[in-house]
Amino acid sequence: MLIENSQDILNVSKTIAVLVLSALSGVLLYYLAMTIRQFFLTIKEVRDRIKAIDEVVTKFKEKIEHSASYLFLISKGVEKIIEIANKQKNSK
């Protein structure tokens, strides 16, 4: 390659500029893709944690609801026991 005039220098400098710009664009796209990937992984992790919290809250709610129904039955049983004890006390 022989540089004979200023046009050849201009063409060489354009070629170098395009190569450098292409390399920088490639690096920029790589980092952009990795950033977006990390963002989606973070979103997935947050969704998984929210799902786990939702499951815990649902199970806790179910246990409370079942406990509340048992408390009603226990209170009715205690009322009957008190009623029977009062009848026996009054009959003596």
C-alpha positions as CSV (number, residue, x, y, z in Angstrom):
1,M,0.0,0.0,0.0
2,L,1.5,3.2,-1.1
3,I,0.2,6.6,-0.1
4,E,0.5,8.9,-3.1
5,N,-1.7,11.9,-2.3
6,S,-4.0,13.4,0.4
7,Q,-7.0,11.5,-0.8
8,D,-5.3,8.2,0.2
9,I,-4.6,9.6,3.7
10,L,-8.2,10.7,4.0
11,N,-9.4,7.2,3.0
12,V,-7.1,5.5,5.5
13,S,-8.2,7.8,8.3
14,K,-11.9,7.1,7.4
15,T,-11.3,3.4,7.4
16,I,-9.6,3.6,10.8
17,A,-12.4,5.8,12.2
18,V,-15.1,3.4,11.0
19,L,-13.3,0.4,12.5
20,V,-12.9,2.2,15.9
21,L,-16.5,3.3,15.8
22,S,-17.6,-0.3,15.0
23,A,-15.6,-1.7,17.8
24,L,-17.0,0.8,20.3
25,S,-20.5,0.2,19.1
26,G,-20.0,-3.5,19.6
27,V,-18.7,-3.0,23.1
28,L,-21.6,-0.7,23.9
29,L,-24.2,-3.2,22.6
30,Y,-22.6,-5.9,24.7
31,Y,-22.8,-3.9,27.9
32,L,-26.3,-2.8,27.0
33,A,-27.4,-6.4,26.5
34,M,-25.7,-7.5,29.8
35,T,-27.5,-4.6,31.7
36,I,-30.8,-5.6,30.3
37,R,-30.2,-9.3,31.1
38,Q,-29.3,-8.3,34.7
39,F,-32.4,-6.2,34.9
40,F,-34.6,-9.1,33.8
41,L,-32.9,-11.5,36.3
42,T,-33.5,-9.0,39.1
43,I,-37.2,-8.7,38.1
44,K,-37.5,-12.5,38.1
45,E,-36.0,-12.7,41.5
46,V,-38.4,-10.0,42.9
47,R,-41.3,-11.9,41.4
48,D,-40.2,-15.1,43.0
49,R,-39.9,-13.4,46.4
50,I,-43.3,-11.7,46.0
51,K,-44.8,-15.1,45.1
52,A,-43.2,-16.7,48.2
53,I,-44.5,-13.9,50.4
54,D,-47.9,-14.3,48.9
55,E,-47.9,-18.0,49.6
56,V,-46.8,-17.4,53.3
57,V,-49.6,-14.8,53.7
58,T,-52.2,-17.1,52.2
59,K,-51.2,-20.0,54.4
60,F,-51.2,-17.8,57.5
61,K,-54.7,-16.5,56.5
62,E,-56.0,-20.0,56.1
63,K,-54.6,-21.0,59.5
64,I,-56.2,-18.0,61.1
65,E,-59.5,-18.8,59.4
66,H,-59.4,-22.4,60.6
67,S,-58.4,-21.3,64.1
68,A,-61.3,-18.8,64.2
69,S,-63.8,-21.6,63.3
70,Y,-62.3,-23.8,66.1
71,L,-62.5,-20.9,68.6
72,F,-66.2,-20.7,67.8
73,L,-66.7,-24.4,68.5
74,I,-64.6,-24.2,71.6
75,S,-66.6,-21.3,73.0
76,K,-69.8,-23.1,72.3
77,G,-68.4,-26.2,74.1
78,V,-67.4,-24.0,77.1
79,E,-70.8,-22.5,77.2
80,K,-72.4,-26.0,77.3
81,I,-70.0,-27.0,80.1
82,I,-70.9,-23.9,82.1
83,E,-74.5,-24.5,81.5
84,I,-74.3,-28.1,82.7
85,A,-72.2,-27.1,85.7
86,N,-74.9,-24.4,86.6
87,K,-77.7,-27.0,86.3
88,Q,-75.9,-29.4,88.6
89,K,-75.1,-26.6,91.0
90,N,-78.7,-25.5,91.1
91,S,-80.0,-29.1,91.5
92,K,-77.9,-29.6,94.6
